[in-house]
């Protein structure tokens, strides 16, 4: 995280709106975040307060407060993740900590557990945070490797038992954000199917199954359209009520709106093209979790979008504050 920066407006930026200037220099900064920084006076132009539509001129100085992203949108905490020690990476991912629980913002591309071809994963990294009693923090749920967002970890055996019971008892509220192809026919709906997992040469793959089919599990999700980019793309607020492998990814595809960048379940006709500037990476993020704390009360944690999704939200003009339930 950089400190306060004083950046001079360049000659080629004459007359540029301030929000556009930030989109160019800090594409990972959401519009809602920028608005908050402007309202609180943390962003200033030549020492004075400014608005999003303020036109900047060459030679002016823009005050940029400490941000969790570097210029050009590279996340400062994740940019050199391969070169950092496990304990340091865990610290940078940390969103919540108490005596019983850690909550992390897992970056896209980092596996939760080991497997074929996986050299580094969260479970292995947790060895660096063994307690003085020798107790290693325990995973209590999973995220797909390419899904980012909130990941809950228990610090003690008893906490792991109680958190596991909360997940199995469906006492948790899990909110995901997804960018999908097209727009669902219904603005909001409940998806209820049977899913079966199959082994393929490319790894596990899940398909919608018939009721009563061997090894099929019932899966229930809900979704709501938050914003649309014409008829090309839409932002979905999704909540899984069961915890099946690839559940949200399969359910999105089952309604004809596969998640952008999904290598397993995204299918499009030959005439469909990904809009320019949007990366072909999985656009699925575990935005928020609300779960009973092992000692009573609730844990309520929200995770910022990963850089590739922040970039897409900025390019599409989506306001992150539009989904009030996920804030």
C-alpha positions in Angstrom: 0.0 0.0 0.0 1.6 3.3 -1.1 1.5 6.4 1.1 0.0 9.8 0.0 1.0 10.7 -3.5 1.1 14.1 -5.2 0.7 13.5 -8.9 1.0 16.2 -11.6 -1.5 16.3 -14.4 0.3 15.8 -17.8 -0.2 17.9 -20.9 -2.1 15.2 -22.7 -4.7 15.1 -19.9 -6.0 18.7 -20.3 -9.7 18.9 -19.7 -10.0 15.3 -18.5 -12.7 14.7 -15.9 -11.3 13.7 -12.5 -13.1 10.4 -12.4 -11.7 9.6 -15.9 -8.2 10.5 -14.8 -8.5 8.0 -11.9 -9.9 5.3 -14.3 -6.7 5.8 -16.4 -4.2 5.9 -13.6 -6.0 3.6 -11.1 -8.3 1.2 -13.0 -8.6 -1.0 -10.0 -10.3 1.8 -8.0 -14.1 1.5 -8.0 -16.3 4.5 -8.7 -18.0 4.1 -5.3 -14.6 4.1 -3.6 -13.6 7.2 -5.5 -16.8 9.0 -4.6 -16.2 8.3 -0.9 -12.6 9.6 -1.1 -13.9 12.8 -2.8 -16.7 13.3 -0.2 -14.3 13.0 2.7 -11.7 15.3 1.1 -9.0 12.7 0.8 -8.6 13.4 -2.9 -7.8 17.0 -3.7 -6.8 19.1 -6.7 -4.2 21.8 -6.0 -5.1 21.4 -2.3 -8.8 22.0 -2.8 -11.8 19.7 -2.7 -13.0 18.4 -6.0 -15.9 16.5 -7.6 -15.9 13.5 -9.9 -16.8 15.8 -12.9 -14.0 18.4 -12.1 -11.9 19.1 -15.2 -8.2 18.9 -14.5 -5.5 20.9 -16.3 -1.8 20.3 -17.0 0.4 21.3 -14.1 -2.3 20.8 -11.4 -1.4 18.5 -8.6 -3.8 15.7 -7.6 -3.5 14.4 -4.0 -4.0 10.6 -3.9 -4.4 9.0 -0.4 -3.0 5.6 0.5 -4.8 3.0 -1.6 -4.8 -0.8 -1.5 -3.9 -0.9 -5.2 -0.9 0.4 -7.1 -1.1 2.7 -10.1 -2.3 1.0 -13.3 -4.4 -1.3 -11.1 -1.9 -3.9 -9.9 -2.9 -4.9 -6.4 0.0 -3.9 -4.1 -0.7 -6.8 -1.8 -0.8 -9.5 -4.5 1.5 -8.2 -7.2 4.5 -10.3 -6.0 2.7 -13.1 -4.3 5.0 -15.7 -5.7 8.0 -14.0 -4.3 6.7 -13.4 -0.7 6.8 -15.7 2.3 3.7 -17.6 3.3 3.2 -15.6 6.5 3.5 -12.3 4.7 1.0 -13.3 2.0 -1.5 -14.4 4.6 -1.1 -11.1 6.5 -1.8 -9.2 3.3 -4.9 -11.3 2.6 -6.3 -10.9 6.1 -9.7 -9.2 6.5 -10.7 -10.2 10.1 -8.8 -11.7 13.0 -9.8 -12.7 16.6 -8.9 -15.4 19.0 -10.9 -18.1 17.2 -11.3 -17.0 13.5 -9.3 -15.7 10.5 -11.1 -14.4 7.4 -9.1 -13.8 4.3 -9.7 -12.3 0.9 -8.3 -15.1 -1.3 -7.0 -13.9 -4.7 -8.1 -15.5 -7.9 -5.7 -18.2 -9.0 -4.5 -19.3 -5.5 -5.7 -22.8 -4.7 -7.3 -23.5 -1.3 -5.9 -27.0 -1.1 -3.3 -29.0 -2.8 -3.8 -31.2 -5.8 -2.4 -32.2 -9.2 -0.1 -29.5 -10.4 -0.6 -27.3 -7.4 2.6 -26.2 -5.7 1.2 -23.5 -3.4 -2.1 -23.3 -1.6 -3.8 -21.7 1.4 -3.8 -24.9 3.4 -0.1 -25.3 3.1 0.6 -21.6 3.8 -1.3 -21.9 7.1 1.6 -23.9 8.4 3.4 -20.5 8.8 0.7 -19.5 11.3 0.8 -22.4 13.7 0.1 -21.2 17.3 2.6 -21.4 20.1 0.8 -24.6 21.1 1.5 -26.1 17.7 -2.0 -25.8 16.5 -2.4 -25.1 12.7 -5.4 -23.0 11.6 -8.0 -25.2 9.8 -10.0 -24.7 6.7 -13.8 -24.9 7.2 -15.0 -24.4 3.6 -13.6 -24.0 0.1 -13.5 -21.7 -2.9 -12.6 -22.8 -6.4 -9.0 -21.9 -7.4 -10.1 -19.1 -9.8 -12.8 -17.8 -7.5 -11.7 -14.9 -5.3 -13.1 -13.6 -2.0 -13.9 -14.3 1.6 -12.4 -17.5 3.0 -13.1 -18.4 6.7 -10.4 -20.3 8.6 -10.7 -21.6 12.2 -7.8 -21.0 14.6 -8.7 -23.9 17.0 -10.1 -27.4 16.7 -13.3 -26.4 18.6 -13.8 -23.3 16.4 -13.5 -25.5 13.3 -16.2 -27.9 14.7 -18.6 -25.0 15.4 -17.9 -23.2 12.1 -18.3 -26.5 10.2 -21.7 -27.0 11.9 -22.8 -23.5 10.8 -21.9 -24.3 7.2 -23.6 -27.7 7.2 -26.6 -26.3 9.0 -26.9 -23.5 6.5 -26.7 -20.9 9.1 -24.5 -18.7 6.9 -25.3 -16.0 4.4 -22.9 -16.1 1.4 -23.1 -13.4 -1.3 -21.2 -13.8 -4.5 -20.8 -11.3 -7.4 -20.7 -12.6 -10.9 -20.4 -11.1 -14.4 -22.3 -13.2 -16.9 -23.0 -13.4 -20.6 -26.4 -11.9 -21.6 -29.2 -11.0 -19.2 -31.4 -13.6 -17.5 -35.1 -13.7 -18.5 -36.1 -13.1 -14.9 -34.7 -10.2 -12.9 -34.5 -12.5 -9.9 -35.2 -16.2 -9.4 -34.4 -19.3 -7.4 -32.6 -22.1 -9.2 -33.2 -25.7 -7.9 -31.5 -28.6 -9.7 -29.8 -31.9 -9.2 -26.1 -31.9 -9.9 -23.7 -34.8 -10.5 -19.9 -34.6 -10.5 -18.0 -36.5 -13.2 -14.3 -37.2 -13.8 -13.0 -35.9 -17.1 -9.5 -35.6 -18.6 -9.6 -31.9 -17.7 -10.6 -32.6 -14.0 -13.9 -32.6 -12.2 -16.9 -31.4 -14.2 -20.5 -31.0 -12.9 -23.7 -31.3 -14.9 -27.4 -30.9 -14.3 -28.8 -34.3 -13.6 -32.3 -35.9 -13.3 -33.9 -36.4 -9.9 -33.0 -39.8 -8.7 -29.9 -40.2 -10.9 -27.1 -42.0 -9.0 -24.7 -39.8 -7.1 -26.8 -36.7 -7.8 -27.0 -34.0 -5.1 -29.7 -31.4 -4.8 -28.5 -27.8 -5.3 -30.3 -24.5 -4.6 -29.2 -21.0 -5.5 -30.8 -17.6 -5.9 -29.8 -14.7 -8.1 -30.7 -11.1 -8.7 -29.7 -8.9 -11.6 -28.0 -5.8 -10.1 -27.0 -3.9 -13.3 -26.8 -4.6 -17.0 -24.5 -3.6 -19.8 -27.2 -3.5 -22.6 -28.0 -7.1 -23.5 -24.4 -8.2 -23.6 -23.4 -8.6 -20.0 -25.0 -8.4 -16.5 -23.9 -8.3 -13.0 -25.6 -10.9 -10.8 -25.9 -11.0 -7.0 -25.8 -14.8 -6.3 -26.4 -16.8 -3.1 -25.9 -20.5 -2.8 -28.1 -22.3 -0.2 -26.3 -25.5 -0.7 -22.5 -26.0 -1.1 -22.0 -28.2 -4.2 -18.9 -28.3 -6.3 -19.1 -25.5 -9.0 -22.7 -24.9 -8.0 -23.0 -21.2 -9.0 -21.0 -21.7 -12.2 -23.3 -24.6 -13.3 -26.4 -22.8 -12.3 -25.5 -19.6 -14.1 -24.8 -21.6 -17.3 -28.1 -23.5 -16.8 -30.1 -20.3 -17.3 -28.2 -19.4 -20.4 -25.9 -16.9 -18.7 -22.5 -18.5 -18.1 -20.0 -16.6 -16.0 -17.4 -14.7 -18.0 -14.1 -16.4 -18.1 -15.3 -19.8 -16.9 -13.1 -22.3 -18.7 -15.4 -25.3 -18.0 -19.0 -24.0 -18.4 -18.8 -20.9 -20.7 -20.2 -21.6 -24.1 -21.0 -18.9 -26.7 -21.9 -18.9 -30.3 -19.3 -17.9 -32.9 -20.7 -14.4 -33.3 -20.4 -13.5 -29.6 -17.2 -11.6 -28.6 -16.0 -10.6 -25.2 -16.1 -6.7 -25.0 -12.8 -5.0 -25.3 -10.8 -4.4 -22.1 -12.4 -7.2 -20.2 -10.1 -10.0 -19.2 -11.0 -13.6 -20.1 -10.7 -14.7 -16.4 -13.3 -16.1 -14.1 -15.6 -13.3 -12.9 -16.9 -14.9 -9.7 -16.2 -13.3 -6.3 -17.2 -14.3 -2.8 -18.2 -10.8 -1.8 -19.6 -11.2 1.7 -20.1 -13.8 4.4 -22.2 -13.6 7.6 -21.7 -16.5 9.9 -22.2 -17.3 13.6 -19.0 -16.8 15.6 -18.0 -19.9 17.6 -18.2 -17.8 20.9 -21.6 -16.2 20.0 -22.6 -13.2 17.9 -21.9 -12.9 14.2 -19.0 -12.4 11.9 -19.8 -10.2 8.9 -17.0 -9.6 6.4 -16.9 -8.1 3.0 -14.0 -8.6 0.5 -12.9 -6.1 -2.2 -13.1 -7.3 -5.9 -10.0 -8.7 -7.5 -8.2 -6.5 -9.9 -9.6 -8.1 -13.1 -13.1 -7.7 -11.8 -12.6 -4.1 -10.6 -11.3 -3.3 -14.1 -14.5 -4.8 -15.7 -16.8 -2.9 -13.2 -15.0 0.3 -14.1 -15.1 -0.3 -17.8 -18.9 -1.1 -17.7 -19.7 1.8 -15.3 -21.1 -0.4 -12.6 -21.5 1.2 -9.2 -20.4 -1.2 -6.5 -22.8 0.5 -4.0 -25.7 -0.6 -6.2 -25.9 -4.0 -4.3 -26.7 -2.8 -0.9 -27.0 -6.3 0.5 -23.4 -7.0 -0.3 -22.0 -3.9 1.5 
